[in-house]
Amino acid sequence: MSAIYIAGIAIFSVFAQWLAWIFKVPAILFLLLVGLVLGPISGQLDPDLLLGDLLFPVVSLSVAIILFEGALTLHFKELKGIGKIVRNLCSIGMLATFIIIALAGYYILELDWRVAAILGAVLVVTGPTVIAPMLNAMRPNQDIDRVLRWEGIVIDPIGALFAVLVFEAVSLVGSGGVFGHTMWALFSTLGVGLGIGIVSGWLTTLLIRKEWLPYELHKFGILALVLFSFSLSNHLSHESGLLAVTVFGIWLGNQDDLEIDSVLEFKEDLSMILISSLFILLAARLEISDIMLLGLNTVIFIAIVLFVARPICIAVSTFNSDLSLKSRVLLSWIAPRGIVAAAVGSVFALSMIEKGIPDAEKIVPLIFTVIIVTVVLQSLTATPFAKFLGVRQPSPNTLLIIGANHVARAIGKGLQEQNISVHLSDPAWENCKMARMDGLQCYYGNPQSEHAERYLPMTQLNKVLALSPNRHHNALGVQYFSHLLNEQNVFSLRSSTNHAKANKDSATFLSRQILFGDSGSFAKLSSLISKGGKISATKLTEEFDWQKYQEINKEAMPLFIIEDNSKDDEKFEIRPFVSEQKYVPKEGDKIVALQPPKMSVLKDSYLQNESEAMS
């Protein structure tokens, strides 16, 4: 029967993630609901009975992998450029939140001081997996989006590391009865965790650089080292394993010349599996009676978390900054807690319960209550509140190009010259480097990955053009963004005009292969650009209309129509030329086209002068 239950957890995990994808909300909502239905409501799933003595090791190892994956994304060089506000949020703001929540837990909920300290430490973490879907729906202004997105990215590993340190400190206090002995135990625990983390990172770096570990074993080898480092550290010094794997991940993530993209992608997939399954297991362990018995004091505690801790955190973090008052008010409201808080808190709770610490059994119900309230309440109110404050972006205006090859770069530069916001994406570093040298923003990686959701301007995307010569990359991008932006805003370019439509291609992808008309293809554009073709823009006038443009530019390949935006300078509509083109360009519109080599020397002014002479 155990196999059936484990398989069932996997199926329900996928189902919860699918529902979140359909409704475009944080997956944590449906994972929590599924866990509660399977566990305390129906009584079908009892994690303690299912896993027995393996429950704590399974949860601990899962959290270790999740923290390692989060630490891989923390780059020191990026910390320098994220701004004073985000640095403050992840330092003094985090400490302010910890102190306020810990004091509230101690005085309002009357928890044991060690439990109150752990509760405060765990609840400083928000996390990008909860923030990103909320921001995509809310579409706040650039300052708010940047602050919240970067806070979630950075505070995820930093907050988890802080919680680990607090846990180790409170676990060791009084262990030997002498202050000096306690401090020695604390520093020895920190030393073991830091030492093993650094040694593991150094060893892994050496194995990869010297090619002693074959490429096909990178993913499995690093996973094995993570699990071994965690277990060895805990064996040498109790509860130091989480610190070790966090340091391990930070070490690898900050090696500039280390190729670990495939490892990061693998860890993202593994983390999704573990997070989904783990959250269902943890939610199933809850007792409805535990949540219901939390009482009025819990309501006051949550009110302090929402209306005292977060506003004070924002106030101290944005002091003397040029952020507007309205932006600060919205930042004071948005701070949903996520899966990392639940997972890390559950590990600490299981350990403290084993040690017989009073009130330790209340940690998990309290954390889940805060998660439920913050995610549900803030998801429902964020968009209306942003509208009310007037800090919501009027409309997305960035065009994402999948691919940073020479064709994509030429088109991106042509559009950027017309003051159109363009963002490229490519998994090939050389292409990204060339794009950045051309002054184009480029995301290095696959745009449909979880990592891309953190770093791409998802709230600002208006349209997506798949211009990669790799049909597989185009298909994945089309399928992913068709759901996020609707199919009519996602387009793909054929690889070649004689390309046969393979049966394995999805209907969505085939229906979107319409860029630049029936004759448009990557092969044709690549050939024209390689021979000296240029992207140019021509504005239509009353004298020089669309018909005359076509007569003069018979060999040009029209790419885009930029509609006249003279009535509203902040908005524009860019229409790619597609098969079965219905929109007819009118006076005031600009035609962006690829001119063949012999035509590329002509300028817009010359064409307009010629048209005036003809009239």
C-alpha positions, 0 to 999 in steps of 0.5 A: 500500500505504501507504493500506492500512497507515494505514487498518489502523492506524485499524481496529486502534486502534478494536479496541484501544479497544473491547477496553479498553471491554469489559474495563474496563481502560486502553486502553494495554494493548491498544494496546501489544499490537496494536503489538507484534503488528503490528510486531516479532512479525509484521513486518507494520508498519514505521513507519520504512518506512511514513512515512519522513522524515515519521515525526518530524514526524508524531510531533512534531505529534501530541504537540504536540496531545496536550500542548495538550489536556492543558494546556487542563484545567489551571486555576490556580484549581483548583490552589488547592483540590486540597490540600497533598498534590497540590501537593507531588506535582506539585512536590517529589514530582515533583523527588524522582522525577526525581532518583531515576530519573535517578540510577538510570539513570546508575549502574544502567543506565550511561546517558549522563547526558543520556539518564538525565536525560531518562528521569527527567524523562519517567517522572514523568508518570502521567496520567488516561487510565491512572489513571481506569480503575484507580480505577473498578475499585479504588474506594479511599476518598475521600482516595486517590481524590481524590489519585490522580485529581488527581495524574494530571490536574495532573501530566500537563501539568506533568510534560510541561512539566518534561520539555520544559524538562529536554530543552532544558537537556540539549540545549543544555549544551555546545553552544557550549563556554562555560557563558555561551553555553549558558545564553543559548541555554537562556533564549532557547529558553525565551523563544521557547517562552513568548513564542509560547505567550503570544502565540498564547493572547492572539491566539486569545482576541482572535479568539474574544472579538471574534468575528472567527473564526466559531463554526464555525471555532473547532475547526479554527482553533485546531488550525491555530494550535496546529500553526503555533505549534509549527512556528514556535517550533521554527523560531525555536528548536530544540525549543521548540515543545512548550513553546509549545503547552503554554503556549498551552493553559494560557493558553486554559484559564484564561480564565474568560469564554472559551467553548471547550467545543466546542474541548475536546471536539473536542481530546479526540476528536482526542487519542484518535485520535492517542494510539491511532494514535501508540501503535501506531506507537511500539510497532511500532518496538520490537524484541523484542531491544531489550527482551530485551537490557535485562538484569538491570540493568533489573530493578533499575532498575524495582524502584527506580522501583516500590519506592524512587522512588514511596514516597519521593515519597509520603513527602515529599509527605504529610509532616505531613499527616493522611493515614492510614498505610494510605492512604500505603502504597496511594499508594506502590504506585499510579503507572502510567505512560501514553501521554504518557510514551511519546509525549514520550519518543519525540519526545526519543529521535528527536531525540537519535538524530539528534544522535548522543547515546550510549544515546539508542536505549534511551530508548523500550524502557526507557519502554515496559518501565516502562509495561508493568510498572507498568500490568499489575502495578498493574492486577492488584494494586490492588484486592486490595491495597486490600481487604487494607489496608481502604481500599476503599469498601464500596459506591458510594452516589452517584446521578448525575442527567443534567440540571440542569433544574428537574425534575432540581434538584427531585428532586436537592434532595428526595433530598439532604434524605434524606441521599442523595449526589446529583451532577448533570450538564448541558452548559448553564451556566445549569442548572449555576449554578442547581443549585450555587446550590441546594447541589447538586453539578453537573458542567458538561459531558457526563457521558460525555466523557473530561473527565467521567471525570476530574472526576465521582466515577465510583468512587462512582456507584451509579445513573444517572437520565437526566432531561434533556428532550433525548432525545439526551442521555439516550440517550447517557448511558444507553448509556455508563453501562449498560456501566459500572454494568450496565443495571439501575442506569441509568434514563431518563425519557420526554420525554412520555407520547405520545412515539413510539419512534423507530427511531433509538433504541437498544434499550438506551435504549428498555428504560431509559425506565421511570422513575416508571411508565407515566404518568411523563414529563418533561412531566408532572413539569415541569408539576406542579413549575411549578404548585407541586408539591413533593418530599416523603418519608413513612416507612411504619409498621405503622399507615400502610402502603403501601396506606394511603399510596396511599389518602391520596396518590391524586394524588401521583406516587411517585418513589423507595423508600428502603429501611429501613437501620436495620441498617446506617447506612452502606448504603442502597438507593434504588429508583426507581419504574418500569414493572412495579414488582415491589418492594412498599414495607414498614414502615420504607421511605420513599416519596419522591413529587411531591405536587401543589400542593394536597397539597404543604402536607401534612407527613409528621408530619401524615400519620402522625398521621392514620393513627394516628387512623384505626387 
